[in-house]
Amino acid sequence: MKIDIKEFEYNGEKKFKIKKSATKVKDFYESEQDYELMMAEIKEVIDKRQSLMYADNRYAMLMILQASDAAGKDGTIKAVLSGINPAGITVHSFKRPTQEELDHDFMWRNMMKMPERGKMVFHNRSYYEELLVVKVHPEILLNSQKIPTEFTKDLDKLWESRYEDIRNYEKYLSRNGTVVLKFYLNVSKKVQAERLIERIQDPTKNWKFEEGDVKERDFWNKYQDAYEEMVNQTAAKHAPWYVVPADDKKNMRLIISSIILHHIKVLDMQYPEADEARQATLQQLIKVIEQQNG
């Protein structure tokens, strides 16, 4: 079944309404075997295009993953990237800010991990946390981030400034050849609860569980509002958001893989061509290699 990625795309032309956004859609696969086959076919093409990107050395791709706890971020990254040449791919997971990170501006730690030309990079959480967790819990901003009080007197103005900073930065990245793709994994409260309980009950998943995840569920509605505003404030044609239904992990991974495939396929890339002098040198080296065989 063909996946229409436009169904999940927000590029500033339409408003995102989180209450109307699906957390589950009809399966794009018919069986486990069918799912594995579809993923393999998509990743094979992504791998070839990523190798071309690496050789072409002009474009880069930044993929940002945002979601509530237990939406499936880690597993999705693993599923999407497995089998793709690791030379051109990096994953950065951003946890609670370190003291060094708090001593810099709110986007610094992500800026330090941006993809170089020829590379694809996944950011598992990002500077958008500053408009999610910190917005839901402004005490973090006031108590930990050491921002001068003149900028924190009006929090509404501060949030708007951060949206503006992000919009400008992502436009800057795009203008320099970085493809910016942003994914919000939209999981339902019911399925999130099931996955959190599973983490408690399954000894192999206990390490993933944090007591704070349960407390954060009390702020579900505030987070939903924050996600909705995040998408609407920062969605753009050069940096679209993809709101991906996350209740079914296989569907979610197929959708994300298809989106990445689409965006890497449309890039104008070529393998470098050697000029005549270089070709002559290479032909001489073939003779040297053959002579080395004795």
C-alpha positions in Angstrom: 0.0 0.0 0.0 1.4 3.4 -1.0 1.8 5.9 1.9 0.8 9.4 1.1 3.2 11.5 3.3 1.2 14.7 2.6 -1.5 13.3 4.9 0.9 13.8 7.8 2.7 17.0 6.7 2.3 20.4 8.2 4.3 23.1 6.4 2.5 26.2 7.5 -0.3 26.1 5.0 -2.8 24.5 7.4 -3.4 24.6 11.1 -2.6 21.6 13.3 -5.4 20.5 15.6 -4.1 17.9 18.0 -7.5 16.8 19.1 -8.5 16.0 15.5 -5.2 14.3 14.8 -5.2 10.5 14.5 -3.0 8.4 16.8 -3.9 5.3 14.8 -4.5 4.8 11.1 -5.4 1.8 8.9 -2.4 -0.6 8.7 -0.2 -0.1 5.7 1.0 -3.7 6.0 -0.9 -7.0 5.8 1.3 -9.1 8.0 4.6 -9.1 9.9 6.3 -10.5 6.8 4.8 -7.8 4.6 6.0 -5.1 7.1 9.5 -6.5 7.1 9.6 -6.6 3.3 8.3 -3.0 3.0 10.8 -1.7 5.5 13.7 -3.5 3.7 12.7 -2.1 0.3 12.5 1.4 1.6 15.8 1.2 3.6 17.6 -0.2 0.6 16.9 2.9 -1.4 17.6 5.2 1.6 21.0 3.5 2.0 21.9 4.0 -1.7 20.8 7.6 -1.6 22.6 8.3 1.7 25.8 6.8 0.1 25.3 9.2 -2.8 24.7 12.1 -0.3 28.0 11.2 1.4 29.9 11.2 -1.9 28.2 14.3 -3.2 29.1 16.1 0.0 26.8 19.1 -0.5 23.6 18.3 1.4 23.0 17.3 5.0 19.8 16.0 6.7 18.6 16.9 10.2 15.8 14.7 11.5 14.2 15.8 14.8 12.1 13.5 16.9 9.7 14.8 19.5 7.2 12.8 21.5 5.7 12.1 24.8 7.2 9.4 27.0 6.8 5.8 25.6 5.8 7.0 22.1 8.6 4.8 20.6 11.4 7.2 19.8 14.4 4.9 20.4 12.9 1.9 18.8 11.9 3.9 15.7 15.4 5.3 15.2 16.8 1.8 15.5 14.2 0.3 13.1 14.6 3.1 10.5 18.4 3.2 10.5 19.3 -0.5 10.9 21.0 -1.8 7.7 22.0 1.7 6.5 25.8 2.5 6.2 26.7 4.0 9.7 29.5 6.1 8.1 26.9 8.7 7.0 24.5 8.5 10.0 24.7 9.8 13.6 22.1 9.7 16.4 22.2 12.2 19.3 19.9 11.7 22.3 19.4 14.8 24.5 18.5 14.2 28.1 18.2 16.7 30.9 20.7 19.6 30.3 24.1 19.3 31.9 25.6 22.2 33.8 27.7 23.0 30.8 24.6 23.1 28.6 22.8 25.3 31.0 25.7 27.8 30.9 24.9 28.4 27.2 21.8 29.5 25.2 18.9 27.1 24.9 19.8 26.0 21.3 23.6 25.5 21.9 23.7 21.8 22.6 21.8 21.0 19.5 23.8 23.4 17.4 26.9 21.6 18.5 25.6 18.3 17.0 24.3 19.5 13.6 25.1 17.3 10.6 28.1 18.1 8.5 27.7 17.9 4.7 27.1 14.4 3.4 25.6 13.2 6.7 22.2 12.4 8.1 21.6 13.1 11.8 18.8 12.1 14.2 18.1 14.3 17.2 16.2 12.4 19.8 14.6 15.4 21.5 15.9 18.8 20.7 15.7 22.5 21.4 11.9 22.1 21.1 12.0 20.7 24.7 12.4 24.4 25.7 8.9 24.9 24.4 7.4 21.7 25.8 8.8 20.6 29.2 10.0 24.1 30.1 6.8 25.7 29.0 4.7 23.3 31.0 7.1 23.8 33.9 8.2 27.4 33.8 9.9 27.0 37.2 12.7 25.2 35.3 13.3 28.4 33.3 13.2 30.6 36.4 15.2 28.4 38.7 17.8 26.6 36.6 18.5 28.5 33.4 20.2 31.6 34.7 18.5 33.9 32.2 18.5 37.6 33.2 15.2 38.6 34.8 14.6 41.3 32.2 13.8 38.5 29.8 11.7 36.3 32.1 9.3 39.0 33.3 7.0 38.3 30.4 6.9 34.6 29.7 4.5 34.9 26.8 7.0 37.2 25.1 9.9 34.9 25.9 8.1 31.9 24.3 7.4 33.9 21.2 11.0 34.9 21.0 12.1 31.3 21.2 9.7 30.3 18.4 11.1 33.1 16.3 14.7 32.1 17.0 13.9 28.5 16.0 12.2 29.6 12.8 15.2 31.8 11.8 17.7 29.1 12.7 15.9 26.4 10.7 15.6 28.7 7.7 19.4 29.4 8.0 20.1 25.6 8.0 17.9 25.1 4.9 19.6 28.0 3.1 22.9 26.2 3.7 21.9 22.8 2.3 20.6 21.1 5.4 17.2 19.3 4.9 15.2 19.8 8.1 12.6 17.2 8.9 10.7 17.2 12.2 8.6 14.3 13.5 6.0 14.5 16.3 5.1 11.0 17.3 1.4 11.3 18.3 0.6 8.6 20.8 -2.7 8.4 22.7 -2.9 8.6 26.4 -4.4 5.1 26.6 -1.6 3.5 24.7 1.0 5.5 26.6 -0.4 4.1 29.8 -0.2 0.5 28.5 3.4 1.0 27.5 4.4 2.5 30.8 2.8 -0.4 32.7 4.6 -2.8 30.4 7.9 -1.1 31.3 7.1 -1.8 35.0 6.0 -5.4 34.5 8.8 -6.4 32.1 12.2 -6.8 33.9 14.0 -6.2 30.6 12.3 -2.8 30.3 12.5 -1.6 33.9 15.5 0.5 33.2 13.4 2.6 30.8 10.9 3.5 33.4 11.2 6.7 35.5 8.8 7.6 38.2 8.6 11.1 36.8 6.9 9.8 33.7 3.8 9.0 35.8 3.8 12.5 37.3 4.1 14.1 33.9 0.8 12.4 32.8 -1.0 14.8 35.2 0.0 17.5 32.7 -1.2 15.7 29.6 -3.5 18.4 28.4 -0.9 21.1 28.9 1.6 19.1 26.9 -1.0 18.6 24.2 -1.5 22.3 23.9 2.2 22.8 23.8 2.7 20.3 21.0 -0.1 21.9 19.0 1.4 25.4 19.3 4.9 24.0 18.6 3.8 22.7 15.3 1.8 25.7 14.3 4.5 28.2 15.2 7.4 26.5 13.5 6.0 24.5 10.5 7.4 25.7 7.2 7.9 24.4 3.7 11.7 24.3 4.3 11.2 22.7 7.7 8.0 20.8 7.8 6.5 18.9 10.8 5.2 15.4 10.3 2.6 14.4 12.8 2.9 10.6 12.8 0.3 8.3 14.4 2.2 6.4 17.0 -0.2 3.8 18.6 1.0 1.3 16.0 4.8 1.2 15.9 5.0 -0.7 12.6 2.8 1.9 10.9 4.8 4.7 12.5 8.1 3.3 11.3 6.8 2.8 7.7 5.5 6.4 7.6 8.8 7.9 8.9 10.9 5.8 6.6 8.7 6.8 3.6 9.1 10.5 4.5 12.8 10.3 4.8 12.9 8.4 1.5 10.9 11.0 -0.3 13.1 13.9 0.9 16.4 12.2 0.1 15.2 11.1 -3.4 14.4 14.6 -4.5 17.8 16.0 -3.8 19.9 16.8 -6.9 23.0 14.7 -6.2 25.8 13.1 -8.3 28.9 11.1 -7.7 32.0 13.2 -8.2 33.5 12.7 -11.7 37.3 12.6 -12.2 38.8 14.9 -14.8 41.1 13.6 -17.5 44.2 14.1 -15.5 42.7 12.2 -12.6 41.5 9.4 -14.8 45.0 9.0 -16.3 46.5 8.8 -12.7 43.9 6.2 -11.8 44.8 4.1 -14.8 48.5 4.2 -13.8 47.6 3.1 -10.3 45.8 0.0 -11.7 49.1 -1.0 -13.3 50.9 -0.4 -10.0 48.4 -2.6 -8.1 48.7 -5.4 -10.7 52.5 -5.3 -10.5 52.3 -5.5 -6.7 50.7 -9.0 -7.2 54.1 -10.1 -8.6 
